[in-house]
Amino acid sequence: MPISNQQAAAHAFLKALYRDAYYPDHVVDRGRDILLRLCERIEAERPADLDALYVLTQAATDEFNDLETAFEEAGSEIETVAREEIAEDFWFVAKTYGFENADVEELIGTRDW
């Protein structure tokens, strides 16, 4: 399902990771896809409140947890720069879909990176 929110559709997710050779593009692509799927789920499920949004964002965070192994296998890891970039993109998604009061730490509350 294509993303209908133009701001989300046009956003360059994980831009800082693509600019840094330390993060392999093929793994960053998988992270970008997680964020795009999150946008699709928000549009499909239309969470009514922050608690419903957090369920969706934390499920996406769990996918990033699983992606850590792929980063490690490629000689990289989800470290400070990556953590901040991922968190900023989760915040961007929340804000773009009208959840300006979302707590970034709660959005990614299930992270282990």
N, C-alpha and C positions, 0 to 999 in steps of 0.2 A: 504494500500500500504506500503510494507516494505521500510525502509529508505535505500537508496543505498550508501550514504556517510558513509564509514566505521568509520571515526572519530566520526561522530554524533551518529551512531548506537552503538558504544562502550562506549559513554560517560555516566557517572553516574550522571544524572541530579539531582539537589537538594540534593546532598550528605550530606551537613551539616545539612539539616533539618531531614533527616532520622536518623542521629546520635544523635539527640537531642529529648528526650522523650516529650518535650513541644509541638512538632508538631506531631499530630497523623498521622501515616503512611497512613491510608485510605484517608486522605485529601491530604497529600503530593503526593500520587499516582495520584490523579486527576491533581495536578500541573505538575507532570512529564508528564502526558498524553498530557497536553496543549502544552508543549515544543516539544514533539514528533510529534504532529500534525502540529506544526509550521514547523518543519523540512520537513515533508511530503508535506506541501503546498509549501514551497520554491522549493523543487525538482519538484513538478508538475507544478507550475506556472512560475518558473525561472525568478524572478524579474530582470529587465534589469538595474536598477539603485537603488540608495539609497531610493529615494521617493517611488518606488514600494515595496522595502523591508519594509520600515516603515509602509506601509499600512498593511502588513501581521503581523508585530510584534506588532503593536498597536491593531490589532484585537485579538491577543493572550493575550495581556495585559488586554484587556477588559474582557476576560475570567477569568484572575486572579482576577480582580475586583469583579466579581461575586462569586469567590471562597472564598472571605473574610468571607462571612456569614457562610460557612461550617466550616472554622477555628474557628470562634466565637462560633458556636454551639457545637464544640468539646472542648471548653475551651482554645482555643489558639487564635492567631491573626497573621497577617502579620506585624511584627514589624521589628526593625532594622536588626537583623540577617537574617530574612527571606527576607526582601527587598534587602539586599546586595547579598544574594545567588541567588535570582531570577534574579536580574539585571546582575550578572556575567554570568549566564547561557544564558541570551538573548545575551550578548556580545559574548560568546562562539559560539552560533549559527551563528551570523552575520559573525564572523571571519572565521568559518569553511566553510561557503559558499562563501567566497571570498570578503566579505564586511568589510575589515580591517579598513576602514575609517568611519565606522558607528559611530554615536554619541550615547552613551549608553542612555543618557537622552531622546533622540529622539526615540530610539527603544521602550522605555516604556513610551512614552510621554502622554499616556492616563491614566496612573495609578492614583488610588486614595488611595493608601496604602503607 
